[in-house]
């Protein structure tokens, strides 16, 4: 039996609720498919700060580095906003990404026809949307120096810093992903204003020469933001620097109907990090109404990118689609629309049951 060691850092707010459902699905899939998923649960973010004095305690970081993959929920909350930077829950997440070396963040957004009415955009606009955004994760404004307040306390600075090597490595990830899909890559920048973006465009173009089978185009970030809500089906794979990718991927949530549906995989380092795109949503924490499908889909990406279990990843994704097609909707997808209302735990159980049925059916077929 293959054994996989997964560090689970559920974090704050709804993080524990959604990761619980992802773990539920993985356990059942493991039992049905003959895999041993061993979970090591630890605190991160605000809960770690309260209990251990740090948003990323050294023991937690060590355990994550020594795992086969990391599953994260969400971090942060308004009660931590006034804390110094080194104490903020988000700092713990940034430190974890940096320590793991995860420089490429993959964020898929697919419009599901059965819930197209959940998008604020017309179904005709979001139809056929299937986008993978590749976000550079360890550079740019989030990590650049110098940063902070200057000698004049009324002035503050952040630095967008990129090296050619950082751009090249994330560009290669994006081209490889495009090669596996529709062989079309859009690189997003602000090359008409920013020197870092001008260099970004030059490096991506140079790398693109090694991928003649992939169609490359360049789009300014403001234009990209407009096209995402007017003609999203024009995109296949998008690659963007850290800040642009963060903002655009949240905009992509409008195409699917809810940010609660969006998953992500942070790869490129020694250990992959998997987390839903949404935040900690403290106002709904503990109410069993959060959407766990983004976390469950992140677990599917873990199977694909860390464990090379493509069929099992597809089983989870098929189960999620099946539950949505049958009209089951958590609170974020309802808003007066027709459907079958379900709680966090109920929809997690539905996905679990359908994953088990898919695996059992496949094993029975092969046994004939």
Secondary structure as GFF3:
##gff-version 3
##sequence-region A 1 368
A	DSSP	beta_strand	2	11	.	.	.	ID=ss1
A	DSSP	alpha_helix	15	33	.	.	.	ID=ss2
A	DSSP	beta_strand	35	42	.	.	.	ID=ss3
A	DSSP	alpha_helix	46	52	.	.	.	ID=ss4
A	DSSP	alpha_helix	58	65	.	.	.	ID=ss5
A	DSSP	beta_strand	69	74	.	.	.	ID=ss6
A	DSSP	three_ten_helix	78	80	.	.	.	ID=ss7
A	DSSP	three_ten_helix	85	87	.	.	.	ID=ss8
A	DSSP	alpha_helix	89	100	.	.	.	ID=ss9
A	DSSP	beta_strand	104	110	.	.	.	ID=ss10
A	DSSP	three_ten_helix	113	118	.	.	.	ID=ss11
A	DSSP	alpha_helix	123	126	.	.	.	ID=ss12
A	DSSP	beta_strand	130	136	.	.	.	ID=ss13
A	DSSP	three_ten_helix	140	142	.	.	.	ID=ss14
A	DSSP	beta_strand	148	149	.	.	.	ID=ss15
A	DSSP	beta_strand	156	157	.	.	.	ID=ss16
A	DSSP	alpha_helix	164	180	.	.	.	ID=ss17
A	DSSP	beta_strand	184	189	.	.	.	ID=ss18
A	DSSP	alpha_helix	195	208	.	.	.	ID=ss19
A	DSSP	beta_strand	215	220	.	.	.	ID=ss20
A	DSSP	alpha_helix	221	230	.	.	.	ID=ss21
A	DSSP	three_ten_helix	232	234	.	.	.	ID=ss22
A	DSSP	beta_strand	237	240	.	.	.	ID=ss23
A	DSSP	alpha_helix	242	256	.	.	.	ID=ss24
A	DSSP	three_ten_helix	259	261	.	.	.	ID=ss25
A	DSSP	beta_strand	265	267	.	.	.	ID=ss26
A	DSSP	beta_strand	272	275	.	.	.	ID=ss27
A	DSSP	three_ten_helix	282	284	.	.	.	ID=ss28
A	DSSP	alpha_helix	293	305	.	.	.	ID=ss29
A	DSSP	alpha_helix	310	325	.	.	.	ID=ss30
A	DSSP	beta_strand	328	329	.	.	.	ID=ss31
A	DSSP	three_ten_helix	331	333	.	.	.	ID=ss32
A	DSSP	beta_strand	340	341	.	.	.	ID=ss33
A	DSSP	alpha_helix	344	367	.	.	.	ID=ss34
###
